[in-house]
C-alpha cells in the first residue's frame, strides 16, 4: 500500500516509517522539521519506496497521488513544546487534522490518529480506561496539547459519522526509545542526559507521581495492528506496568553508573499524578501487549543517547 506518515521525521514517526518500509509498503513521510529531524530518517532515506516531503501540514498537504492509509502523528509532543509552540500545537491538532481527514475522504484512505493519554488529564479514574472522559484543565499551561488532541478526536469521529471516513484512534501513553530529543523536557531523555553528564537527576515534586513506559517498537506494533483492525473506538496503547518517577531515577542512575543522585524541584502545574493504561481493549481486539522489558528498552535508549553525546 501507499502510506502517508505525518510527523514522519519525529521520534515515533520515523520508527513507524521504518517499520512500514520493512513490511513492504511505499511510505511518504511529511514533516515541517520544527521538532522532527532528518537524521531520524538516515537509515532508510535511500530506500526507493520512501519519499520525504518537507511541508507545514497546518498550511498544506502537498503529496501527489492516491493514498491508502494515513498515520497522523504530526504534533509537537513534549512539555517544552507546549510552552514554545502553543499555536503550532493547537493548529496542527485542528487545521492539520482537518486536512488529513479531508484527504482521506478524497482518496478513500483509512486514518489512524495519534491521540494521547493526556486526554484523561490528571485522572480521577485509575487505571485509565477508554470510556473515561478525563479531568482536563482547558486553560492550563498544558491545555494547548490536551485540548488539541481532544478536538482532533472529536473531529475524527465527526468525519467517521458524517463523511464515511475510516478512522482509528490510538491513545498513546508514555513512550521511550532511540531518537528521542535530548532536550525535549520528557522525563527519560532528561534523566538519561543528566546521568550521562554525571549530574544529579531533577525530580519534580516528591517523585511519587507515576508513569507507565512503553518501548517504541511495542507502540509501533500497536499502531500497525490498530490500523489493520476493525476497531472504531479509541484504543489505549501503552505499558500497564506503573512505576514512580523516583524509581525511574534509580534505574537510570544504576544503569549509567551515575553517582550524582537526585535533586528535587517543585511539581509543575497540572502535571498528572498518576498515569497507567487499561489495555484490555488492545489485548482483546488487537491481540496486543508490550513485549520489551523496561530495563532492556532503557538500556537500548541509554546506549543510543551515548552515541549522541
Beta strands, then each sheet from edge to edge (+ up, - down):
strand 1: 2-6
strand 2: 26-31
strand 3: 50-54
strand 4: 69-72
strand 5: 110-116
strand 6: 166-172
strand 7: 175-176
strand 8: 201-204
strand 9: 210-212
strand 10: 214-215
strand 11: 235-237
strand 12: 242-244
strand 13: 262-265
sheet 1: 3+ 2+ 1+ 4+ 5+ 6+ 11+
sheet 2: 7+ 10+
sheet 3: 8+ 13+
sheet 4: 9+ 12-
end
